[in-house]
Amino acid sequence: MKLGNKIRKCRFEYNEMTQQELANEVGVTRLTIHSVETGKFMPSTLLALKISEYFGKTVEEVFFIKERE
């Protein structure tokens, strides 16, 4: 199983926010946001909470478990 996310969708719903803008808001690099979005990096619990809270959503609204493909 892998961790999926809706970060890209959230960014675009939030005035087409860039990865860099989100990174600045949650205290990480743009590359970290990119890596989480593309599934190359699993965020820490703290980062997942920060991202979800920033968008005013629950963790479950932003992150989900993907079944084996």
mmCIF file as Biopython writes it, N, C-alpha, C and O atoms, coordinates in Angstrom:
data_model
#
loop_
_atom_site.group_PDB
_atom_site.id
_atom_site.type_symbol
_atom_site.label_atom_id
_atom_site.label_alt_id
_atom_site.label_comp_id
_atom_site.label_asym_id
_atom_site.label_entity_id
_atom_site.label_seq_id
_atom_site.pdbx_PDB_ins_code
_atom_site.Cartn_x
_atom_site.Cartn_y
_atom_site.Cartn_z
_atom_site.occupancy
_atom_site.B_iso_or_equiv
_atom_site.auth_seq_id
_atom_site.auth_asym_id
_atom_site.pdbx_PDB_model_num
ATOM 1   N N  . MET A ? 1  ? 0.836   -1.194 0.000   1.0 0.0 1  A 1 
ATOM 2   C CA . MET A ? 1  ? 0.000   0.000  0.000   1.0 0.0 1  A 1 
ATOM 3   C C  . MET A ? 1  ? 0.877   1.251  0.000   1.0 0.0 1  A 1 
ATOM 4   O O  . MET A ? 1  ? 2.009   1.243  0.483   1.0 0.0 1  A 1 
ATOM 5   N N  . LYS A ? 2  ? 0.322   2.314  -0.552  1.0 0.0 2  A 1 
ATOM 6   C CA . LYS A ? 2  ? 1.017   3.597  -0.597  1.0 0.0 2  A 1 
ATOM 7   C C  . LYS A ? 2  ? 0.094   4.684  -0.060  1.0 0.0 2  A 1 
ATOM 8   O O  . LYS A ? 2  ? -1.121  4.511  0.035   1.0 0.0 2  A 1 
ATOM 9   N N  . LEU A ? 3  ? 0.704   5.793  0.282   1.0 0.0 3  A 1 
ATOM 10  C CA . LEU A ? 3  ? -0.054  6.941  0.759   1.0 0.0 3  A 1 
ATOM 11  C C  . LEU A ? 3  ? -0.320  7.870  -0.420  1.0 0.0 3  A 1 
ATOM 12  O O  . LEU A ? 3  ? 0.611   8.355  -1.061  1.0 0.0 3  A 1 
ATOM 13  N N  . GLY A ? 4  ? -1.583  8.108  -0.697  1.0 0.0 4  A 1 
ATOM 14  C CA . GLY A ? 4  ? -1.965  9.059  -1.741  1.0 0.0 4  A 1 
ATOM 15  C C  . GLY A ? 4  ? -2.334  10.376 -1.099  1.0 0.0 4  A 1 
ATOM 16  O O  . GLY A ? 4  ? -2.500  10.457 0.118   1.0 0.0 4  A 1 
ATOM 17  N N  . ASN A ? 5  ? -2.465  11.412 -1.916  1.0 0.0 5  A 1 
ATOM 18  C CA . ASN A ? 5  ? -2.849  12.710 -1.367  1.0 0.0 5  A 1 
ATOM 19  C C  . ASN A ? 5  ? -3.546  13.568 -2.411  1.0 0.0 5  A 1 
ATOM 20  O O  . ASN A ? 5  ? -3.490  13.298 -3.611  1.0 0.0 5  A 1 
ATOM 21  N N  . LYS A ? 6  ? -4.200  14.604 -1.920  1.0 0.0 6  A 1 
ATOM 22  C CA . LYS A ? 6  ? -4.913  15.557 -2.766  1.0 0.0 6  A 1 
ATOM 23  C C  . LYS A ? 6  ? -4.303  16.950 -2.616  1.0 0.0 6  A 1 
ATOM 24  O O  . LYS A ? 6  ? -5.003  17.957 -2.730  1.0 0.0 6  A 1 
ATOM 25  N N  . ILE A ? 7  ? -3.007  17.000 -2.362  1.0 0.0 7  A 1 
ATOM 26  C CA . ILE A ? 7  ? -2.352  18.293 -2.139  1.0 0.0 7  A 1 
ATOM 27  C C  . ILE A ? 7  ? -2.458  19.180 -3.369  1.0 0.0 7  A 1 
ATOM 28  O O  . ILE A ? 7  ? -2.785  20.361 -3.255  1.0 0.0 7  A 1 
ATOM 29  N N  . ARG A ? 8  ? -2.188  18.627 -4.537  1.0 0.0 8  A 1 
ATOM 30  C CA . ARG A ? 8  ? -2.249  19.422 -5.765  1.0 0.0 8  A 1 
ATOM 31  C C  . ARG A ? 8  ? -3.641  20.028 -5.933  1.0 0.0 8  A 1 
ATOM 32  O O  . ARG A ? 8  ? -3.776  21.213 -6.241  1.0 0.0 8  A 1 
ATOM 33  N N  . LYS A ? 9  ? -4.671  19.209 -5.730  1.0 0.0 9  A 1 
ATOM 34  C CA . LYS A ? 9  ? -6.052  19.690 -5.836  1.0 0.0 9  A 1 
ATOM 35  C C  . LYS A ? 9  ? -6.302  20.805 -4.821  1.0 0.0 9  A 1 
ATOM 36  O O  . LYS A ? 9  ? -6.895  21.832 -5.150  1.0 0.0 9  A 1 
ATOM 37  N N  . CYS A ? 10 ? -5.844  20.596 -3.587  1.0 0.0 10 A 1 
ATOM 38  C CA . CYS A ? 10 ? -6.024  21.611 -2.539  1.0 0.0 10 A 1 
ATOM 39  C C  . CYS A ? 10 ? -5.327  22.915 -2.915  1.0 0.0 10 A 1 
ATOM 40  O O  . CYS A ? 10 ? -5.879  23.998 -2.722  1.0 0.0 10 A 1 
ATOM 41  N N  . ARG A ? 11 ? -4.114  22.806 -3.451  1.0 0.0 11 A 1 
ATOM 42  C CA . ARG A ? 11 ? -3.381  24.017 -3.841  1.0 0.0 11 A 1 
ATOM 43  C C  . ARG A ? 11 ? -4.141  24.804 -4.895  1.0 0.0 11 A 1 
ATOM 44  O O  . ARG A ? 11 ? -4.206  26.032 -4.828  1.0 0.0 11 A 1 
ATOM 45  N N  . PHE A ? 12 ? -4.714  24.110 -5.863  1.0 0.0 12 A 1 
ATOM 46  C CA . PHE A ? 12 ? -5.414  24.805 -6.937  1.0 0.0 12 A 1 
ATOM 47  C C  . PHE A ? 12 ? -6.756  25.358 -6.483  1.0 0.0 12 A 1 
ATOM 48  O O  . PHE A ? 12 ? -7.212  26.377 -7.000  1.0 0.0 12 A 1 
ATOM 49  N N  . GLU A ? 13 ? -7.388  24.700 -5.527  1.0 0.0 13 A 1 
ATOM 50  C CA . GLU A ? 13 ? -8.617  25.237 -4.940  1.0 0.0 13 A 1 
ATOM 51  C C  . GLU A ? 13 ? -8.312  26.450 -4.071  1.0 0.0 13 A 1 
ATOM 52  O O  . GLU A ? 13 ? -9.187  27.278 -3.821  1.0 0.0 13 A 1 
ATOM 53  N N  . TYR A ? 14 ? -7.074  26.550 -3.614  1.0 0.0 14 A 1 
ATOM 54  C CA . TYR A ? 14 ? -6.644  27.638 -2.738  1.0 0.0 14 A 1 
ATOM 55  C C  . TYR A ? 14 ? -5.915  28.692 -3.577  1.0 0.0 14 A 1 
ATOM 56  O O  . TYR A ? 14 ? -4.728  28.949 -3.375  1.0 0.0 14 A 1 
ATOM 57  N N  . ASN A ? 15 ? -6.635  29.286 -4.506  1.0 0.0 15 A 1 
ATOM 58  C CA . ASN A ? 15 ? -6.117  30.363 -5.366  1.0 0.0 15 A 1 
ATOM 59  C C  . ASN A ? 15 ? -4.894  29.962 -6.186  1.0 0.0 15 A 1 
ATOM 60  O O  . ASN A ? 15 ? -3.982  30.764 -6.390  1.0 0.0 15 A 1 
ATOM 61  N N  . GLU A ? 16 ? -4.884  28.701 -6.660  1.0 0.0 16 A 1 
ATOM 62  C CA . GLU A ? 16 ? -3.787  28.203 -7.495  1.0 0.0 16 A 1 
ATOM 63  C C  . GLU A ? 16 ? -2.419  28.436 -6.853  1.0 0.0 16 A 1 
ATOM 64  O O  . GLU A ? 16 ? -1.481  28.907 -7.496  1.0 0.0 16 A 1 
ATOM 65  N N  . MET A ? 17 ? -2.336  28.098 -5.592  1.0 0.0 17 A 1 
ATOM 66  C CA . MET A ? 17 ? -1.114  28.237 -4.810  1.0 0.0 17 A 1 
ATOM 67  C C  . MET A ? 17 ? 0.010   27.392 -5.412  1.0 0.0 17 A 1 
ATOM 68  O O  . MET A ? 17 ? -0.228  26.275 -5.869  1.0 0.0 17 A 1 
ATOM 69  N N  . THR A ? 18 ? 1.217   27.919 -5.411  1.0 0.0 18 A 1 
ATOM 70  C CA . THR A ? 18 ? 2.361   27.158 -5.921  1.0 0.0 18 A 1 
ATOM 71  C C  . THR A ? 18 ? 2.911   26.232 -4.841  1.0 0.0 18 A 1 
ATOM 72  O O  . THR A ? 18 ? 2.605   26.378 -3.658  1.0 0.0 18 A 1 
ATOM 73  N N  . GLN A ? 19 ? 3.715   25.293 -5.272  1.0 0.0 19 A 1 
ATOM 74  C CA . GLN A ? 19 ? 4.389   24.413 -4.316  1.0 0.0 19 A 1 
ATOM 75  C C  . GLN A ? 19 ? 5.273   25.234 -3.387  1.0 0.0 19 A 1 
ATOM 76  O O  . GLN A ? 19 ? 5.347   24.951 -2.191  1.0 0.0 19 A 1 
ATOM 77  N N  . GLN A ? 20 ? 5.937   26.238 -3.922  1.0 0.0 20 A 1 
ATOM 78  C CA . GLN A ? 20 ? 6.825   27.068 -3.100  1.0 0.0 20 A 1 
ATOM 79  C C  . GLN A ? 20 ? 6.043   27.830 -2.040  1.0 0.0 20 A 1 
ATOM 80  O O  . GLN A ? 20 ? 6.490   27.932 -0.898  1.0 0.0 20 A 1 
ATOM 81  N N  . GLU A ? 21 ? 4.889   28.361 -2.401  1.0 0.0 21 A 1 
ATOM 82  C CA . GLU A ? 21 ? 4.074   29.090 -1.426  1.0 0.0 21 A 1 
ATOM 83  C C  . GLU A ? 21 ? 3.625   28.162 -0.293  1.0 0.0 21 A 1 
ATOM 84  O O  . GLU A ? 21 ? 3.668   28.543 0.877   1.0 0.0 21 A 1 
ATOM 85  N N  . LEU A ? 22 ? 3.197   26.957 -0.637  1.0 0.0 22 A 1 
ATOM 86  C CA . LEU A ? 22 ? 2.795   26.006 0.397   1.0 0.0 22 A 1 
ATOM 87  C C  . LEU A ? 22 ? 3.989   25.622 1.261   1.0 0.0 22 A 1 
ATOM 88  O O  . LEU A ? 22 ? 3.881   25.548 2.485   1.0 0.0 22 A 1 
ATOM 89  N N  . ALA A ? 23 ? 5.117   25.379 0.622   1.0 0.0 23 A 1 
ATOM 90  C CA . ALA A ? 23 ? 6.338   25.033 1.356   1.0 0.0 23 A 1 
ATOM 91  C C  . ALA A ? 23 ? 6.683   26.112 2.380   1.0 0.0 23 A 1 
ATOM 92  O O  . ALA A ? 23 ? 7.020   25.807 3.523   1.0 0.0 23 A 1 
ATOM 93  N N  . ASN A ? 24 ? 6.598   27.364 1.967   1.0 0.0 24 A 1 
ATOM 94  C CA . ASN A ? 24 ? 6.884   28.476 2.878   1.0 0.0 24 A 1 
ATOM 95  C C  . ASN A ? 24 ? 5.919   28.488 4.059   1.0 0.0 24 A 1 
ATOM 96  O O  . ASN A ? 24 ? 6.328   28.759 5.188   1.0 0.0 24 A 1 
ATOM 97  N N  . GLU A ? 25 ? 4.665   28.201 3.813   1.0 0.0 25 A 1 
ATOM 98  C CA . GLU A ? 25 ? 3.647   28.234 4.865   1.0 0.0 25 A 1 
ATOM 99  C C  . GLU A ? 25 ? 3.837   27.125 5.902   1.0 0.0 25 A 1 
ATOM 100 O O  . GLU A ? 25 ? 3.566   27.325 7.086   1.0 0.0 25 A 1 
ATOM 101 N N  . VAL A ? 26 ? 4.304   25.954 5.453   1.0 0.0 26 A 1 
ATOM 102 C CA . VAL A ? 26 ? 4.426   24.826 6.389   1.0 0.0 26 A 1 
ATOM 103 C C  . VAL A ? 26 ? 5.863   24.562 6.830   1.0 0.0 26 A 1 
ATOM 104 O O  . VAL A ? 26 ? 6.109   23.642 7.610   1.0 0.0 26 A 1 
ATOM 105 N N  . GLY A ? 27 ? 6.809   25.353 6.342   1.0 0.0 27 A 1 
ATOM 106 C CA . GLY A ? 27 ? 8.186   25.278 6.830   1.0 0.0 27 A 1 
ATOM 107 C C  . GLY A ? 27 ? 9.038   24.167 6.254   1.0 0.0 27 A 1 
ATOM 108 O O  . GLY A ? 27 ? 9.881   23.605 6.953   1.0 0.0 27 A 1 
ATOM 109 N N  . VAL A ? 28 ? 8.827   23.841 4.975   1.0 0.0 28 A 1 
ATOM 110 C CA . VAL A ? 28 ? 9.660   22.841 4.301   1.0 0.0 28 A 1 
ATOM 111 C C  . VAL A ? 28 ? 10.118  23.409 2.956   1.0 0.0 28 A 1 
ATOM 112 O O  . VAL A ? 28 ? 9.786   24.542 2.607   1.0 0.0 28 A 1 
ATOM 113 N N  . THR A ? 29 ? 10.878  22.618 2.210   1.0 0.0 29 A 1 
ATOM 114 C CA . THR A ? 29 ? 11.329  23.075 0.890   1.0 0.0 29 A 1 
ATOM 115 C C  . THR A ? 29 ? 10.282  22.743 -0.174  1.0 0.0 29 A 1 
ATOM 116 O O  . THR A ? 29 ? 9.407   21.903 0.037   1.0 0.0 29 A 1 
ATOM 117 N N  . ARG A ? 30 ? 10.389  23.408 -1.304  1.0 0.0 30 A 1 
ATOM 118 C CA . ARG A ? 30 ? 9.506   23.116 -2.428  1.0 0.0 30 A 1 
ATOM 119 C C  . ARG A ? 30 ? 9.674   21.671 -2.873  1.0 0.0 30 A 1 
ATOM 120 O O  . ARG A ? 30 ? 8.703   21.006 -3.235  1.0 0.0 30 A 1 
ATOM 121 N N  . LEU A ? 31 ? 10.913  21.190 -2.842  1.0 0.0 31 A 1 
ATOM 122 C CA . LEU A ? 31 ? 11.179  19.811 -3.239  1.0 0.0 31 A 1 
ATOM 123 C C  . LEU A ? 31 ? 10.453  18.817 -2.332  1.0 0.0 31 A 1 
ATOM 124 O O  . LEU A ? 31 ? 9.987   17.777 -2.798  1.0 0.0 31 A 1 
ATOM 125 N N  . THR A ? 32 ? 10.358  19.131 -1.053  1.0 0.0 32 A 1 
ATOM 126 C CA . THR A ? 32 ? 9.618   18.260 -0.135  1.0 0.0 32 A 1 
ATOM 127 C C  . THR A ? 32 ? 8.150   18.194 -0.541  1.0 0.0 32 A 1 
ATOM 128 O O  . THR A ? 32 ? 7.573   17.108 -0.599  1.0 0.0 32 A 1 
ATOM 129 N N  . ILE A ? 33 ? 7.545   19.338 -0.820  1.0 0.0 33 A 1 
ATOM 130 C CA . ILE A ? 33 ? 6.138   19.364 -1.247  1.0 0.0 33 A 1 
ATOM 131 C C  . ILE A ? 33 ? 5.976   18.569 -2.539  1.0 0.0 33 A 1 
ATOM 132 O O  . ILE A ? 33 ? 5.050   17.767 -2.660  1.0 0.0 33 A 1 
ATOM 133 N N  . HIS A ? 34 ? 6.859   18.783 -3.496  1.0 0.0 34 A 1 
ATOM 134 C CA . HIS A ? 34 ? 6.813   18.053 -4.765  1.0 0.0 34 A 1 
ATOM 135 C C  . HIS A ? 34 ? 6.917   16.546 -4.518  1.0 0.0 34 A 1 
ATOM 136 O O  . HIS A ? 34 ? 6.156   15.766 -5.093  1.0 0.0 34 A 1 
ATOM 137 N N  . SER A ? 35 ? 7.847   16.143 -3.675  1.0 0.0 35 A 1 
ATOM 138 C CA . SER A ? 35 ? 8.068   14.721 -3.403  1.0 0.0 35 A 1 
ATOM 139 C C  . SER A ? 35 ? 6.876   14.080 -2.705  1.0 0.0 35 A 1 
ATOM 140 O O  . SER A ? 35 ? 6.548   12.925 -2.977  1.0 0.0 35 A 1 
ATOM 141 N N  . VAL A ? 36 ? 6.229   14.810 -1.815  1.0 0.0 36 A 1 
ATOM 142 C CA . VAL A ? 36 ? 5.037   14.290 -1.146  1.0 0.0 36 A 1 
ATOM 143 C C  . VAL A ? 36 ? 3.896   14.184 -2.155  1.0 0.0 36 A 1 
ATOM 144 O O  . VAL A ? 36 ? 3.205   13.166 -2.208  1.0 0.0 36 A 1 
ATOM 145 N N  . GLU A ? 37 ? 3.699   15.225 -2.948  1.0 0.0 37 A 1 
ATOM 146 C CA . GLU A ? 37 ? 2.628   15.231 -3.953  1.0 0.0 37 A 1 
ATOM 147 C C  . GLU A ? 37 ? 2.737   14.066 -4.916  1.0 0.0 37 A 1 
ATOM 148 O O  . GLU A ? 37 ? 1.731   13.451 -5.269  1.0 0.0 37 A 1 
ATOM 149 N N  . THR A ? 38 ? 3.947   13.760 -5.341  1.0 0.0 38 A 1 
ATOM 150 C CA . THR A ? 38 ? 4.148   12.707 -6.338  1.0 0.0 38 A 1 
ATOM 151 C C  . THR A ? 38 ? 4.294   11.322 -5.723  1.0 0.0 38 A 1 
ATOM 152 O O  . THR A ? 38 ? 4.442   10.338 -6.448  1.0 0.0 38 A 1 
ATOM 153 N N  . GLY A ? 39 ? 4.254   11.233 -4.406  1.0 0.0 39 A 1 
ATOM 154 C CA . GLY A ? 39 ? 4.317   9.945  -3.735  1.0 0.0 39 A 1 
ATOM 155 C C  . GLY A ? 39 ? 5.715   9.380  -3.586  1.0 0.0 39 A 1 
ATOM 156 O O  . GLY A ? 39 ? 5.876   8.205  -3.256  1.0 0.0 39 A 1 
ATOM 157 N N  . LYS A ? 40 ? 6.731   10.201 -3.824  1.0 0.0 40 A 1 
ATOM 158 C CA . LYS A ? 40 ? 8.112   9.739  -3.683  1.0 0.0 40 A 1 
ATOM 159 C C  . LYS A ? 40 ? 8.596   9.823  -2.241  1.0 0.0 40 A 1 
ATOM 160 O O  . LYS A ? 40 ? 9.609   9.223  -1.880  1.0 0.0 40 A 1 
ATOM 161 N N  . PHE A ? 41 ? 7.867   10.569 -1.423  1.0 0.0 41 A 1 
ATOM 162 C CA . PHE A ? 41 ? 8.255   10.778 -0.032  1.0 0.0 41 A 1 
ATOM 163 C C  . PHE A ? 41 ? 7.000   10.729 0.832   1.0 0.0 41 A 1 
ATOM 164 O O  . PHE A ? 41 ? 5.997   11.367 0.511   1.0 0.0 41 A 1 
ATOM 165 N N  . MET A ? 42 ? 7.052   9.978  1.918   1.0 0.0 42 A 1 
ATOM 166 C CA . MET A ? 42 ? 5.935   9.914  2.846   1.0 0.0 42 A 1 
ATOM 167 C C  . MET A ? 42 ? 6.145   10.978 3.918   1.0 0.0 42 A 1 
ATOM 168 O O  . MET A ? 42 ? 7.173   10.971 4.596   1.0 0.0 42 A 1 
ATOM 169 N N  . PRO A ? 43 ? 5.194   11.887 4.084   1.0 0.0 43 A 1 
ATOM 170 C CA . PRO A ? 43 ? 5.378   12.959 5.058   1.0 0.0 43 A 1 
ATOM 171 C C  . PRO A ? 43 ? 5.324   12.441 6.486   1.0 0.0 43 A 1 
ATOM 172 O O  . PRO A ? 43 ? 4.704   11.417 6.772   1.0 0.0 43 A 1 
ATOM 173 N N  . SER A ? 44 ? 5.982   13.164 7.369   1.0 0.0 44 A 1 
ATOM 174 C CA . SER A ? 44 ? 5.855   12.858 8.788   1.0 0.0 44 A 1 
ATOM 175 C C  . SER A ? 44 ? 4.422   13.180 9.204   1.0 0.0 44 A 1 
ATOM 176 O O  . SER A ? 44 ? 3.693   13.871 8.492   1.0 0.0 44 A 1 
ATOM 177 N N  . THR A ? 45 ? 4.043   12.677 10.346  1.0 0.0 45 A 1 
ATOM 178 C CA . THR A ? 45 ? 2.713   12.982 10.876  1.0 0.0 45 A 1 
ATOM 179 C C  . THR A ? 45 ? 2.563   14.487 11.063  1.0 0.0 45 A 1 
ATOM 180 O O  . THR A ? 45 ? 1.522   15.062 10.746  1.0 0.0 45 A 1 
ATOM 181 N N  . LEU A ? 46 ? 3.611   15.116 11.581  1.0 0.0 46 A 1 
ATOM 182 C CA . LEU A ? 46 ? 3.577   16.561 11.807  1.0 0.0 46 A 1 
ATOM 183 C C  . LEU A ? 46 ? 3.354   17.321 10.509  1.0 0.0 46 A 1 
ATOM 184 O O  . LEU A ? 46 ? 2.535   18.240 10.464  1.0 0.0 46 A 1 
ATOM 185 N N  . LEU A ? 47 ? 4.072   16.951 9.450   1.0 0.0 47 A 1 
ATOM 186 C CA . LEU A ? 47 ? 3.913   17.644 8.168   1.0 0.0 47 A 1 
ATOM 187 C C  . LEU A ? 47 ? 2.525   17.406 7.594   1.0 0.0 47 A 1 
ATOM 188 O O  . LEU A ? 47 ? 1.907   18.334 7.071   1.0 0.0 47 A 1 
ATOM 189 N N  . ALA A ? 48 ? 2.029   16.188 7.681   1.0 0.0 48 A 1 
ATOM 190 C CA . ALA A ? 48 ? 0.682   15.894 7.186   1.0 0.0 48 A 1 
ATOM 191 C C  . ALA A ? 48 ? -0.359  16.731 7.926   1.0 0.0 48 A 1 
ATOM 192 O O  . ALA A ? 48 ? -1.301  17.243 7.321   1.0 0.0 48 A 1 
ATOM 193 N N  . LEU A ? 49 ? -0.181  16.865 9.231   1.0 0.0 49 A 1 
ATOM 194 C CA . LEU A ? 49 ? -1.097  17.694 10.023  1.0 0.0 49 A 1 
ATOM 195 C C  . LEU A ? 49 ? -0.995  19.163 9.642   1.0 0.0 49 A 1 
ATOM 196 O O  . LEU A ? 49 ? -2.014  19.842 9.516   1.0 0.0 49 A 1 
ATOM 197 N N  . LYS A ? 50 ? 0.230   19.663 9.457   1.0 0.0 50 A 1 
ATOM 198 C CA . LYS A ? 50 ? 0.424   21.070 9.083   1.0 0.0 50 A 1 
ATOM 199 C C  . LYS A ? 50 ? -0.227  21.381 7.740   1.0 0.0 50 A 1 
ATOM 200 O O  . LYS A ? 50 ? -0.894  22.405 7.588   1.0 0.0 50 A 1 
ATOM 201 N N  . ILE A ? 51 ? -0.031  20.492 6.769   1.0 0.0 51 A 1 
ATOM 202 C CA . ILE A ? 51 ? -0.601  20.710 5.432   1.0 0.0 51 A 1 
ATOM 203 C C  . ILE A ? 51 ? -2.124  20.692 5.509   1.0 0.0 51 A 1 
ATOM 204 O O  . ILE A ? 51 ? -2.786  21.578 4.969   1.0 0.0 51 A 1 
ATOM 205 N N  . SER A ? 52 ? -2.670  19.701 6.167   1.0 0.0 52 A 1 
ATOM 206 C CA . SER A ? 52 ? -4.127  19.590 6.295   1.0 0.0 52 A 1 
ATOM 207 C C  . SER A ? 52 ? -4.712  20.793 7.010   1.0 0.0 52 A 1 
ATOM 208 O O  . SER A ? 52 ? -5.709  21.365 6.568   1.0 0.0 52 A 1 
ATOM 209 N N  . GLU A ? 53 ? -4.092  21.173 8.111   1.0 0.0 53 A 1 
ATOM 210 C CA . GLU A ? 53 ? -4.569  22.322 8.887   1.0 0.0 53 A 1 
ATOM 211 C C  . GLU A ? 53 ? -4.508  23.606 8.060   1.0 0.0 53 A 1 
ATOM 212 O O  . GLU A ? 53 ? -5.417  24.434 8.125   1.0 0.0 53 A 1 
ATOM 213 N N  . TYR A ? 54 ? -3.449  23.768 7.295   1.0 0.0 54 A 1 
ATOM 214 C CA . TYR A ? 54 ? -3.315  24.974 6.471   1.0 0.0 54 A 1 
ATOM 215 C C  . TYR A ? 54 ? -4.504  25.122 5.527   1.0 0.0 54 A 1 
ATOM 216 O O  . TYR A ? 54 ? -5.011  26.226 5.330   1.0 0.0 54 A 1 
ATOM 217 N N  . PHE A ? 55 ? -4.947  24.012 4.946   1.0 0.0 55 A 1 
ATOM 218 C CA . PHE A ? 55 ? -6.070  24.053 4.005   1.0 0.0 55 A 1 
ATOM 219 C C  . PHE A ? 55 ? -7.426  23.975 4.704   1.0 0.0 55 A 1 
ATOM 220 O O  . PHE A ? 55 ? -8.466  24.008 4.046   1.0 0.0 55 A 1 
ATOM 221 N N  . GLY A ? 56 ? -7.419  23.872 6.045   1.0 0.0 56 A 1 
ATOM 222 C CA . GLY A ? 56 ? -8.679  23.810 6.785   1.0 0.0 56 A 1 
ATOM 223 C C  . GLY A ? 56 ? -9.410  22.499 6.582   1.0 0.0 56 A 1 
ATOM 224 O O  . GLY A ? 56 ? -10.640 22.449 6.608   1.0 0.0 56 A 1 
ATOM 225 N N  . LYS A ? 57 ? -8.641  21.437 6.379   1.0 0.0 57 A 1 
ATOM 226 C CA . LYS A ? 57 ? -9.218  20.117 6.135   1.0 0.0 57 A 1 
ATOM 227 C C  . LYS A ? 57 ? -8.688  19.125 7.163   1.0 0.0 57 A 1 
ATOM 228 O O  . LYS A ? 57 ? -7.693  19.387 7.839   1.0 0.0 57 A 1 
ATOM 229 N N  . THR A ? 58 ? -9.361  17.988 7.274   1.0 0.0 58 A 1 
ATOM 230 C CA . THR A ? 58 ? -8.856  16.924 8.129   1.0 0.0 58 A 1 
ATOM 231 C C  . THR A ? 58 ? -7.747  16.192 7.375   1.0 0.0 58 A 1 
ATOM 232 O O  . THR A ? 58 ? -7.638  16.307 6.154   1.0 0.0 58 A 1 
ATOM 233 N N  . VAL A ? 59 ? -6.945  15.456 8.091   1.0 0.0 59 A 1 
ATOM 234 C CA . VAL A ? 59 ? -5.884  14.668 7.457   1.0 0.0 59 A 1 
ATOM 235 C C  . VAL A ? 59 ? -6.498  13.703 6.448   1.0 0.0 59 A 1 
ATOM 236 O O  . VAL A ? 59 ? -5.944  13.500 5.368   1.0 0.0 59 A 1 
ATOM 237 N N  . GLU A ? 60 ? -7.642  13.107 6.792   1.0 0.0 60 A 1 
ATOM 238 C CA . GLU A ? 60 ? -8.294  12.142 5.914   1.0 0.0 60 A 1 
ATOM 239 C C  . GLU A ? 60 ? -8.822  12.778 4.627   1.0 0.0 60 A 1 
ATOM 240 O O  . GLU A ? 60 ? -8.988  12.086 3.623   1.0 0.0 60 A 1 
ATOM 241 N N  . GLU A ? 61 ? -9.083  14.074 4.647   1.0 0.0 61 A 1 
ATOM 242 C CA . GLU A ? 61 ? -9.539  14.763 3.437   1.0 0.0 61 A 1 
ATOM 243 C C  . GLU A ? 61 ? -8.386  15.032 2.481   1.0 0.0 61 A 1 
ATOM 244 O O  . GLU A ? 61 ? -8.608  15.211 1.283   1.0 0.0 61 A 1 
ATOM 245 N N  . VAL A ? 62 ? -7.166  15.063 2.985   1.0 0.0 62 A 1 
ATOM 246 C CA . VAL A ? 62 ? -5.998  15.365 2.152   1.0 0.0 62 A 1 
ATOM 247 C C  . VAL A ? 62 ? -5.199  14.103 1.827   1.0 0.0 62 A 1 
ATOM 248 O O  . VAL A ? 62 ? -4.681  13.968 0.718   1.0 0.0 62 A 1 
ATOM 249 N N  . PHE A ? 63 ? -5.097  13.192 2.770   1.0 0.0 63 A 1 
ATOM 250 C CA . PHE A ? 63 ? -4.281  11.989 2.591   1.0 0.0 63 A 1 
ATOM 251 C C  . PHE A ? 63 ? -5.153  10.739 2.655   1.0 0.0 63 A 1 
ATOM 252 O O  . PHE A ? 63 ? -6.137  10.694 3.392   1.0 0.0 63 A 1 
ATOM 253 N N  . PHE A ? 64 ? -4.781  9.729  1.879   1.0 0.0 64 A 1 
ATOM 254 C CA . PHE A ? 64 ? -5.538  8.480  1.856   1.0 0.0 64 A 1 
ATOM 255 C C  . PHE A ? 64 ? -4.609  7.321  1.501   1.0 0.0 64 A 1 
ATOM 256 O O  . PHE A ? 64 ? -3.536  7.523  0.934   1.0 0.0 64 A 1 
ATOM 257 N N  . ILE A ? 65 ? -5.032  6.118  1.837   1.0 0.0 65 A 1 
ATOM 258 C CA . ILE A ? 65 ? -4.252  4.923  1.529   1.0 0.0 65 A 1 
ATOM 259 C C  . ILE A ? 65 ? -4.656  4.425  0.145   1.0 0.0 65 A 1 
ATOM 260 O O  . ILE A ? 65 ? -5.835  4.216  -0.142  1.0 0.0 65 A 1 
ATOM 261 N N  . LYS A ? 66 ? -3.652  4.243  -0.697  1.0 0.0 66 A 1 
ATOM 262 C CA . LYS A ? 66 ? -3.902  3.688  -2.032  1.0 0.0 66 A 1 
ATOM 263 C C  . LYS A ? 66 ? -3.691  2.182  -1.957  1.0 0.0 66 A 1 
ATOM 264 O O  . LYS A ? 66 ? -2.720  1.711  -1.364  1.0 0.0 66 A 1 
ATOM 265 N N  . GLU A ? 67 ? -4.579  1.452  -2.545  1.0 0.0 67 A 1 
ATOM 266 C CA . GLU A ? 67 ? -4.447  -0.003 -2.597  1.0 0.0 67 A 1 
ATOM 267 C C  . GLU A ? 67 ? -3.337  -0.370 -3.574  1.0 0.0 67 A 1 
ATOM 268 O O  . GLU A ? 67 ? -2.934  0.446  -4.403  1.0 0.0 67 A 1 
ATOM 269 N N  . ARG A ? 68 ? -2.856  -1.574 -3.475  1.0 0.0 68 A 1 
ATOM 270 C CA . ARG A ? 68 ? -1.820  -2.045 -4.412  1.0 0.0 68 A 1 
ATOM 271 C C  . ARG A ? 68 ? -2.329  -1.937 -5.827  1.0 0.0 68 A 1 
ATOM 272 O O  . ARG A ? 68 ? -3.491  -2.227 -6.113  1.0 0.0 68 A 1 
ATOM 273 N N  . GLU A ? 69 ? -1.451  -1.517 -6.704  1.0 0.0 69 A 1 
ATOM 274 C CA . GLU A ? 69 ? -1.837  -1.346 -8.106  1.0 0.0 69 A 1 
ATOM 275 C C  . GLU A ? 69 ? -1.445  -2.538 -8.916  1.0 0.0 69 A 1 
ATOM 276 O O  . GLU A ? 69 ? -1.691  -2.573 -10.121 1.0 0.0 69 A 1 
#
